[in-house]
Amino acid sequence: MSNANPVMTIKVEDPDSRDQQLDQATSLLREMATSCGILVTRIDFTTFTIALSPKIHFGYIREVDLL
């Protein structure tokens, strides 16, 4: 994998669709992950980032809440 780790930003429309949108984003990045895990960061009530992170072991997803 290159030095540039993919990052997705999700703006959720409503709480009911939040989990579905996050599941779709993590599924896409899971396909790209070859040696690292996924970091999901809650920025505020409607904004999340999902990124591959070499600081997280392969196969794991870590969630961080900045609220």
MMTF fields as JSON, N, C-alpha, C and O atoms, coordinates in Angstrom:
{
  "mmtfVersion": "1.0.0",
  "mmtfProducer": "UNKNOWN",
  "numBonds": 267,
  "numAtoms": 268,
  "numGroups": 67,
  "numChains": 1,
  "numModels": 1,
  "chainsPerModel": [1],
  "groupsPerChain": [67],
  "chainIdList": ["A"],
  "bondAtomList": [4, 2, 8, 6, 12, 10, 16, 14, 20, 18, 24, 22, 28, 26, 32, 30, 36, 34, 40, 38, 44, 42, 48, 46, 52, 50, 56, 54, 60, 58, 64, 62, 68, 66, 72, 70, 76, 74, 80, 78, 84, 82, 88, 86, 92, 90, 96, 94, 100, 98, 104, 102, 108, 106, 112, 110, 116, 114, 120, 118, 124, 122, 128, 126, 132, 130, 136, 134, 140, 138, 144, 142, 148, 146, 152, 150, 156, 154, 160, 158, 164, 162, 168, 166, 172, 170, 176, 174, 180, 178, 184, 182, 188, 186, 192, 190, 196, 194, 200, 198, 204, 202, 208, 206, 212, 210, 216, 214, 220, 218, 224, 222, 228, 226, 232, 230, 236, 234, 240, 238, 244, 242, 248, 246, 252, 250, 256, 254, 260, 258, 264, 262],
  "bondOrderList": [1, 1, 1, 1, 1, 1, 1, 1, 1, 1, 1, 1, 1, 1, 1, 1, 1, 1, 1, 1, 1, 1, 1, 1, 1, 1, 1, 1, 1, 1, 1, 1, 1, 1, 1, 1, 1, 1, 1, 1, 1, 1, 1, 1, 1, 1, 1, 1, 1, 1, 1, 1, 1, 1, 1, 1, 1, 1, 1, 1, 1, 1, 1, 1, 1, 1],
  "groupList": [{"groupName": "MET", "atomNameList": ["N", "CA", "C", "O"], "elementList": ["N", "C", "C", "O"], "formalChargeList": [0, 0, 0, 0], "bondAtomList": [1, 0, 2, 1, 3, 2], "bondOrderList": [1, 1, 2], "singleLetterCode": "M", "chemCompType": "L-PEPTIDE LINKING"}, {"groupName": "SER", "atomNameList": ["N", "CA", "C", "O"], "elementList": ["N", "C", "C", "O"], "formalChargeList": [0, 0, 0, 0], "bondAtomList": [1, 0, 2, 1, 3, 2], "bondOrderList": [1, 1, 2], "singleLetterCode": "S", "chemCompType": "L-PEPTIDE LINKING"}, {"groupName": "ASN", "atomNameList": ["N", "CA", "C", "O"], "elementList": ["N", "C", "C", "O"], "formalChargeList": [0, 0, 0, 0], "bondAtomList": [1, 0, 2, 1, 3, 2], "bondOrderList": [1, 1, 2], "singleLetterCode": "N", "chemCompType": "L-PEPTIDE LINKING"}, {"groupName": "ALA", "atomNameList": ["N", "CA", "C", "O"], "elementList": ["N", "C", "C", "O"], "formalChargeList": [0, 0, 0, 0], "bondAtomList": [1, 0, 2, 1, 3, 2], "bondOrderList": [1, 1, 2], "singleLetterCode": "A", "chemCompType": "L-PEPTIDE LINKING"}, {"groupName": "PRO", "atomNameList": ["N", "CA", "C", "O"], "elementList": ["N", "C", "C", "O"], "formalChargeList": [0, 0, 0, 0], "bondAtomList": [1, 0, 2, 1, 3, 2], "bondOrderList": [1, 1, 2], "singleLetterCode": "P", "chemCompType": "L-PEPTIDE LINKING"}, {"groupName": "VAL", "atomNameList": ["N", "CA", "C", "O"], "elementList": ["N", "C", "C", "O"], "formalChargeList": [0, 0, 0, 0], "bondAtomList": [1, 0, 2, 1, 3, 2], "bondOrderList": [1, 1, 2], "singleLetterCode": "V", "chemCompType": "L-PEPTIDE LINKING"}, {"groupName": "THR", "atomNameList": ["N", "CA", "C", "O"], "elementList": ["N", "C", "C", "O"], "formalChargeList": [0, 0, 0, 0], "bondAtomList": [1, 0, 2, 1, 3, 2], "bondOrderList": [1, 1, 2], "singleLetterCode": "T", "chemCompType": "L-PEPTIDE LINKING"}, {"groupName": "ILE", "atomNameList": ["N", "CA", "C", "O"], "elementList": ["N", "C", "C", "O"], "formalChargeList": [0, 0, 0, 0], "bondAtomList": [1, 0, 2, 1, 3, 2], "bondOrderList": [1, 1, 2], "singleLetterCode": "I", "chemCompType": "L-PEPTIDE LINKING"}, {"groupName": "LYS", "atomNameList": ["N", "CA", "C", "O"], "elementList": ["N", "C", "C", "O"], "formalChargeList": [0, 0, 0, 0], "bondAtomList": [1, 0, 2, 1, 3, 2], "bondOrderList": [1, 1, 2], "singleLetterCode": "K", "chemCompType": "L-PEPTIDE LINKING"}, {"groupName": "GLU", "atomNameList": ["N", "CA", "C", "O"], "elementList": ["N", "C", "C", "O"], "formalChargeList": [0, 0, 0, 0], "bondAtomList": [1, 0, 2, 1, 3, 2], "bondOrderList": [1, 1, 2], "singleLetterCode": "E", "chemCompType": "L-PEPTIDE LINKING"}, {"groupName": "ASP", "atomNameList": ["N", "CA", "C", "O"], "elementList": ["N", "C", "C", "O"], "formalChargeList": [0, 0, 0, 0], "bondAtomList": [1, 0, 2, 1, 3, 2], "bondOrderList": [1, 1, 2], "singleLetterCode": "D", "chemCompType": "L-PEPTIDE LINKING"}, {"groupName": "ARG", "atomNameList": ["N", "CA", "C", "O"], "elementList": ["N", "C", "C", "O"], "formalChargeList": [0, 0, 0, 0], "bondAtomList": [1, 0, 2, 1, 3, 2], "bondOrderList": [1, 1, 2], "singleLetterCode": "R", "chemCompType": "L-PEPTIDE LINKING"}, {"groupName": "GLN", "atomNameList": ["N", "CA", "C", "O"], "elementList": ["N", "C", "C", "O"], "formalChargeList": [0, 0, 0, 0], "bondAtomList": [1, 0, 2, 1, 3, 2], "bondOrderList": [1, 1, 2], "singleLetterCode": "Q", "chemCompType": "L-PEPTIDE LINKING"}, {"groupName": "LEU", "atomNameList": ["N", "CA", "C", "O"], "elementList": ["N", "C", "C", "O"], "formalChargeList": [0, 0, 0, 0], "bondAtomList": [1, 0, 2, 1, 3, 2], "bondOrderList": [1, 1, 2], "singleLetterCode": "L", "chemCompType": "L-PEPTIDE LINKING"}, {"groupName": "CYS", "atomNameList": ["N", "CA", "C", "O"], "elementList": ["N", "C", "C", "O"], "formalChargeList": [0, 0, 0, 0], "bondAtomList": [1, 0, 2, 1, 3, 2], "bondOrderList": [1, 1, 2], "singleLetterCode": "C", "chemCompType": "L-PEPTIDE LINKING"}, {"groupName": "GLY", "atomNameList": ["N", "CA", "C", "O"], "elementList": ["N", "C", "C", "O"], "formalChargeList": [0, 0, 0, 0], "bondAtomList": [1, 0, 2, 1, 3, 2], "bondOrderList": [1, 1, 2], "singleLetterCode": "G", "chemCompType": "PEPTIDE LINKING"}, {"groupName": "PHE", "atomNameList": ["N", "CA", "C", "O"], "elementList": ["N", "C", "C", "O"], "formalChargeList": [0, 0, 0, 0], "bondAtomList": [1, 0, 2, 1, 3, 2], "bondOrderList": [1, 1, 2], "singleLetterCode": "F", "chemCompType": "L-PEPTIDE LINKING"}, {"groupName": "HIS", "atomNameList": ["N", "CA", "C", "O"], "elementList": ["N", "C", "C", "O"], "formalChargeList": [0, 0, 0, 0], "bondAtomList": [1, 0, 2, 1, 3, 2], "bondOrderList": [1, 1, 2], "singleLetterCode": "H", "chemCompType": "L-PEPTIDE LINKING"}, {"groupName": "TYR", "atomNameList": ["N", "CA", "C", "O"], "elementList": ["N", "C", "C", "O"], "formalChargeList": [0, 0, 0, 0], "bondAtomList": [1, 0, 2, 1, 3, 2], "bondOrderList": [1, 1, 2], "singleLetterCode": "Y", "chemCompType": "L-PEPTIDE LINKING"}],
  "groupTypeList": [0, 1, 2, 3, 2, 4, 5, 0, 6, 7, 8, 5, 9, 10, 4, 10, 1, 11, 10, 12, 12, 13, 10, 12, 3, 6, 1, 13, 13, 11, 9, 0, 3, 6, 1, 14, 15, 7, 13, 5, 6, 11, 7, 10, 16, 6, 6, 16, 6, 7, 3, 13, 1, 4, 8, 7, 17, 16, 15, 18, 7, 11, 9, 5, 10, 13, 13],
  "groupIdList": [1, 2, 3, 4, 5, 6, 7, 8, 9, 10, 11, 12, 13, 14, 15, 16, 17, 18, 19, 20, 21, 22, 23, 24, 25, 26, 27, 28, 29, 30, 31, 32, 33, 34, 35, 36, 37, 38, 39, 40, 41, 42, 43, 44, 45, 46, 47, 48, 49, 50, 51, 52, 53, 54, 55, 56, 57, 58, 59, 60, 61, 62, 63, 64, 65, 66, 67],
  "secStructList": [7, 7, 1, 7, 7, 7, 3, 3, 3, 3, 3, 7, 1, 1, 2, 2, 2, 2, 2, 2, 2, 2, 2, 2, 2, 2, 2, 2, 2, 2, 2, 2, 7, 1, 1, 7, 3, 3, 3, 3, 3, 3, 7, 1, 1, 1, 3, 3, 3, 3, 3, 3, 3, 6, 6, 1, 7, 6, 6, 7, 3, 3, 3, 3, 3, 7, 7],
  "xCoordList": [0.852, 0.0, 0.889, 1.973, 0.455, 1.247, 1.157, 0.419, 1.918, 1.909, 0.587, 0.248, -0.162, -1.436, -2.527, -2.881, -3.054, -4.128, -5.463, -5.696, -6.342, -7.646, -8.449, -8.458, -9.107, -9.98, -11.313, -11.356, -12.396, -13.737, -14.396, -14.239, -15.131, -15.912, -17.382, -17.834, -18.111, -19.538, -20.318, -20.037, -21.287, -22.238, -23.566, -24.184, -24.007, -25.247, -26.452, -26.471, -27.444, -28.671, -29.574, -30.166, -29.666, -30.54, -29.994, -29.263, -30.337, -29.807, -30.153, -29.382, -31.294, -31.71, -30.79, -30.612, -30.21, -29.346, -27.867, -27.039, -27.527, -26.124, -25.405, -24.345, -25.971, -25.301, -25.115, -24.073, -26.103, -25.994, -24.873, -24.087, -24.798, -23.751, -22.368, -21.436, -22.225, -20.93, -20.555, -19.386, -21.52, -21.248, -20.765, -19.836, -21.392, -20.975, -19.546, -18.749, -19.233, -17.889, -16.831, -15.778, -17.093, -16.103, -15.953, -14.857, -17.019, -16.917, -16.007, -15.195, -16.146, -15.277, -13.812, -12.952, -13.526, -12.133, -11.606, -10.412, -12.466, -12.031, -11.469, -10.515, -12.051, -11.553, -10.17, -9.394, -9.853, -8.567, -7.487, -6.296, -7.895, -6.938, -6.157, -6.742, -4.838, -3.994, -3.096, -2.663, -2.813, -1.909, -2.228, -1.404, -3.407, -3.75, -5.237, -5.988, -5.64, -7.037, -7.735, -7.206, -8.949, -9.784, -10.093, -10.42, -9.989, -10.302, -11.547, -11.579, -12.586, -13.814, -13.829, -13.797, -13.877, -13.849, -15.141, -15.519, -15.802, -17.009, -16.558, -16.068, -16.727, -16.296, -17.346, -17.031, -18.586, -19.715, -20.927, -20.765, -22.114, -23.294, -23.624, -24.316, -23.149, -23.481, -22.274, -22.445, -21.053, -19.858, -18.945, -18.618, -18.538, -17.637, -16.548, -16.788, -15.348, -14.314, -14.012, -14.043, -13.72, -13.36, -12.063, -11.988, -11.03, -9.721, -8.972, -9.173, -8.113, -7.168, -6.088, -5.624, -5.688, -4.687, -3.66, -4.024, -2.377, -1.342, -1.163, -0.496, -1.752, -1.66, -2.647, -2.596, -3.534, -4.541, -4.22, -3.946, -4.255, -3.927, -4.894, -6.082, -4.359, -5.148, -6.355, -6.223, -7.518, -8.723, -9.542, -10.635, -9.026, -9.723, -10.284, -9.763, -11.357, -11.929, -11.958, -12.511, -11.359, -11.364, -12.247, -12.208, -13.044, -13.914, -13.435, -13.101, -13.405, -13.011, -14.137, -14.628, -14.537, -15.608, -15.006, -14.53, -15.019, -14.435, -15.417, -15.071, -16.621, -17.612, -17.302, -18.023],
  "yCoordList": [-1.185, 0.0, 1.236, 1.219, 2.276, 3.501, 4.273, 3.889, 5.373, 6.205, 6.932, 7.317, 7.125, 7.827, 6.843, 5.945, 7.021, 6.16, 6.791, 7.969, 6.007, 6.539, 7.0, 6.339, 8.122, 8.665, 9.015, 9.67, 8.577, 8.913, 9.783, 9.538, 10.796, 11.616, 11.362, 11.442, 11.057, 10.76, 11.849, 12.146, 12.437, 13.365, 12.634, 12.418, 12.256, 11.491, 12.415, 13.508, 11.949, 12.719, 12.638, 13.633, 11.453, 11.234, 10.063, 9.228, 9.995, 8.926, 7.522, 6.589, 7.36, 6.034, 5.469, 4.253, 6.322, 5.841, 5.837, 5.357, 6.365, 6.467, 5.119, 5.003, 4.108, 2.812, 2.206, 1.616, 2.346, 1.809, 2.513, 1.857, 3.831, 4.582, 4.211, 4.053, 4.07, 3.69, 2.265, 1.989, 1.358, -0.025, -0.082, -0.825, 0.698, 0.721, 1.247, 0.697, 2.305, 2.891, 1.941, 1.776, 1.314, 0.385, -0.843, -1.395, -1.28, -2.418, -2.095, -2.924, -0.887, -0.48, -0.456, -0.952, 0.116, 0.191, -1.173, -1.439, -2.036, -3.384, -4.119, -4.887, -3.892, -4.52, -4.0, -4.712, -2.774, -2.16, -2.462, -2.366, -2.822, -3.042, -4.328, -5.397, -4.215, -5.394, -5.646, -6.777, -4.615, -4.794, -3.851, -3.664, -3.261, -2.317, -2.413, -3.109, -1.706, -1.689, -0.423, 0.363, -0.243, 0.884, 1.737, 1.217, 3.038, 3.994, 4.776, 5.422, 4.709, 5.474, 6.574, 6.291, 7.827, 8.958, 9.763, 10.193, 9.953, 10.793, 12.214, 12.506, 13.103, 14.494, 15.314, 16.059, 15.163, 15.804, 14.894, 13.743, 15.378, 14.52, 14.007, 12.997, 14.674, 14.258, 13.942, 13.53, 14.123, 13.955, 12.881, 12.894, 11.945, 10.862, 10.761, 11.04, 10.361, 9.99, 8.521, 8.011, 7.853, 6.437, 6.337, 6.774, 5.753, 5.729, 4.44, 3.83, 4.043, 2.97, 3.551, 4.671, 2.775, 3.284, 2.201, 1.13, 2.476, 1.502, 1.339, 0.406, 2.236, 2.139, 1.112, 0.782, 0.616, -0.361, -1.69, -1.74, -2.758, -4.081, -4.497, -4.176, -5.215, -5.728, -6.515, -7.338, -6.252, -6.968, -6.295, -6.758, -5.198, -4.511, -3.171, -2.546, -2.749, -1.429, -0.736, -1.265, 0.449, 1.234, 2.466, 3.104, 2.777, 3.939, 4.992, 4.683, 6.249, 7.369, 8.401, 8.716, 8.918, 9.902, 11.219, 11.301, 12.245, 13.541, 14.482, 15.628, 14.027, 14.895, 15.031, 15.719],
  "zCoordList": [0.0, 0.0, 0.0, 0.583, -0.628, -0.702, 0.605, 1.512, 0.698, 1.894, 2.079, 3.198, 1.01, 1.096, 1.499, 0.735, 2.703, 3.177, 2.8, 3.071, 2.173, 1.793, 3.015, 4.053, 2.873, 3.919, 3.276, 2.235, 3.898, 3.436, 4.493, 5.689, 4.058, 4.979, 4.693, 3.551, 5.744, 5.637, 6.366, 7.527, 5.692, 6.313, 6.346, 5.303, 7.524, 7.613, 7.519, 8.085, 6.796, 6.591, 7.821, 8.241, 8.38, 9.533, 10.349, 9.816, 11.615, 12.483, 11.997, 12.217, 11.345, 10.889, 9.807, 9.727, 8.987, 7.909, 8.281, 7.507, 9.454, 9.875, 9.826, 9.21, 10.468, 10.525, 9.14, 8.856, 8.287, 6.933, 6.159, 5.476, 6.261, 5.562, 6.077, 5.289, 7.392, 7.966, 7.588, 7.319, 7.563, 7.15, 5.703, 5.386, 4.832, 3.425, 3.281, 2.522, 4.009, 3.918, 4.459, 3.842, 5.602, 6.162, 5.27, 5.172, 4.624, 3.707, 2.526, 2.115, 1.983, 0.875, 1.29, 0.563, 2.45, 2.902, 3.319, 3.178, 3.825, 4.211, 3.004, 3.133, 1.834, 0.604, 0.233, -0.405, 0.622, 0.291, 1.324, 1.026, 2.528, 3.62, 3.371, 3.201, 3.349, 3.164, 4.368, 4.589, 5.144, 6.285, 7.438, 8.333, 7.422, 8.487, 8.795, 8.111, 9.828, 10.228, 9.784, 8.997, 10.313, 9.919, 11.141, 12.207, 10.976, 12.03, 11.631, 10.583, 12.492, 12.291, 13.346, 14.543, 12.902, 13.828, 13.693, 12.603, 14.827, 14.852, 15.143, 16.233, 14.159, 14.27, 15.013, 15.942, 14.591, 15.26, 15.058, 14.655, 15.323, 15.272, 13.874, 13.743, 12.831, 11.468, 10.597, 9.449, 11.109, 10.287, 10.868, 12.055, 9.999, 10.37, 9.313, 8.139, 9.732, 8.768, 8.969, 10.089, 7.873, 7.89, 7.105, 5.956, 7.734, 7.092, 7.413, 8.463, 6.493, 6.787, 7.683, 7.468, 8.694, 9.629, 9.965, 10.451, 9.708, 10.053, 11.566, 12.011, 12.353, 13.814, 14.377, 15.562, 13.532, 13.953, 13.279, 12.08, 14.06, 13.531, 12.43, 12.466, 11.458, 10.345, 10.871, 11.776, 10.296, 10.678, 11.763, 12.089, 12.333, 13.408, 12.939, 12.016, 13.601, 13.382, 14.739, 15.702, 14.809, 16.041, 15.821, 14.769, 16.847, 16.789, 17.775, 18.919, 17.316, 18.159, 18.084, 17.0, 19.234, 19.312, 19.79, 20.923, 18.949, 19.301, 19.98, 20.266, 20.24, 20.918, 22.385, 23.107]
}
